[in-house]
Amino acid sequence: MPLVNGDASTSSAQLHDQEKTILDYKNALDVLKNEFKEKDGLDVQTLVDTKARGGLTYNDFLILPGYVNFPANKVSLETRVTKRITLKTPLVSSPMDTVTEHSMAIYMALLGGLGVIHHNCSVEEQAEMVRKVKRFENGFILDPVVVSPKTTVGEAQKLKETWGFGGFPVTETGSLRSKLLGIITTRDIQFHHTPEDPVTAVMSTNLITAPAGTTLTEANEVLRKSKKGKLPIVDEQGNLISLLSRSDLLKNSNYPLSSKLPHSKQLICAAAIGTRPDDKIRLAKLADAGLDIVVLDSSQGNSIFQIDMIKYIKETYPGIDVIAGNVVTREQAASLIAAGADALRIGMGSGSACITQEVMAVGRPQAAAVWSVSSFAARFGVPTIADGGVQNVGHIVKGLALGASTVMMGGLLAGTRESPGDSFVNKDGQMIKAYRGMGSIAAMEDKKAAGGAKDAHQQNAGTARYFSEGDKMLVAQGVSGYVLDRGSVTQFVPYLLAGLQHSFQDIGVQSISELKMGVLKGDVRFEVRTASAQMEGNVHGLHSFDKKLYS
């Protein structure tokens, strides 16, 4: 067959000196192994050498591709969030008052991550949010909302609005461990136009129950076979012991990655507190509501206040894990690890709505901070959370590669439907949502934490986080702004997870632990990006474009 464009063997094109001896292509792997003693790119120690190249952010480097011999859906994203608690995905939502309340915490847990409920609200409001998370999906609901025969239809309707679900058992005394009389369902009250009638006038009495001692598997099977929405569990005297919900069975099938406690099947719930004496009272009420993880929320975690609080919590509430921080140096980390912290939160001034580095001249570039703290904490078995500076999937991957076990997101989730606040259309026709840093003046002047009391300044979560409770003049360490609407986290988080799996596939690792091991062994390599390289790696050279992230 003729060579249309000429025969290379007779071409006048001259080979470079190093190309004059052409090696056998079959020996390419042997040549690579024998002649190149060091792998392409940089190892992590060379990459993060701050003396040589200063502190790096996520945009300053890339991870080099590896070898692909598995499909992306085989990548496991399971990881530890504390010493004792493991999640199926490495995503955590930030305890900011424009990011995480009960709705975000519920859906982050359902999707395999964790939501940390903010504390810029009253103690009662925060405890109620924890209860809503713990009640949302259960195996056996051990503390169901129960009503009495005297409860009116109108009151039952208000309960449905408050809790977001219907179907309340009716017992003789209106409490658990009292004789079960019936169940008042949404269907019973939906079209009942006499709100002052007692629930006994419309409640369902044709009930299917299961005896105390029934296993979760057995109870689920009874519920599957029945056409009822709820399965009451009763003792020999007919007293209500617990409850099982059909909707929970559906959630189990729709959310297979759910972050749940193995013994109760309740969603794992985390919430933030400060380090003031009053926060001990707040923690007591959160513990009563079922809290699993407490996050000590401070911009500078290496303080006597936080160390004392860690010791108090570990002694008083041994069943609650403590995430301490924030820290960016080994020295800060060592103090909190020694006090008993179950995990560390890393970041100071790297958040999208944070201006601490600019105003205070204190902080650290996030990539440098994550590596320094994580590599130290790992020696003591303490997981770390990379908090701040995350703008996309790639930043999450880089945080994990530098040693973090999970990544905390604020601005990235603030525009979702599950974050607090309402979306609205701006003058350009874009759907946006309010977002603010907890160090912003707006957050620090918010009076919800004190319930409108005169000492709101002293009880505010923003002032506590930045040690500003006693200041006559507030100095902002954050800003208020708006973010574009991102739809629901039920779509956005799966996009992030799929992106993570494909990134891991490109790197050639099948799990977070394998990624970390590859980094430590020098098998996973890096490259520093110049300013020009960063421009090249983004969209360029187009007249216009549509950046649709997923479908």
Buried (B, 14 or more C-beta within 10 A) or exposed (E): EEEEEEEEEEEEEEEEEEEEEEEEEEEEEEEEEEEEEEEEBBBBEBBBEEEEBEBBBBBBBBBBEBEEEEEBEEBBBBBBBBBEBEBBBBBBBBBBBBBBBBBBBBBBBBBBBBBBBBBBBBBEBBBBBBBBBBBBBBBBBBEBBBBBBEBBBBBBBEBBEEBEBBBBBBBBEBEBBBBBBBBBBBEBBEEBEEEEBBBBEBBBEEBEBBEEEBEEEEBBEBBEEBEBBBBBBBBEEBBBBBBBBBEBBEBBEEBEBBBBBEEBBBBBBBBBBBBBEBBBEBBBBBBEBBBBBBBBBBBBBBBEBBBEBBBBBBEEBEEBBBBBBBBBBEEBBBBBBEBBBBBBBBBBBBBBBBBBBEBBEEBBBBBBBBBBBBBBBBEEEBBBBBBBBBEBBBBBBBBBBBBBBBBBBBBBBBBBBBBBBEBEEEEEEEEBBBBBBBBBBBBBEBBBBBEEEEEBBBBBBBBBBBBBBEEEEBEBBBBBBBBEBBBEBBEBBBBBBBBBBBBBBBBBBBBBBBBBEBBBEBBBBBEBBEEEBEEEEEEEEEEEEEEEEEE
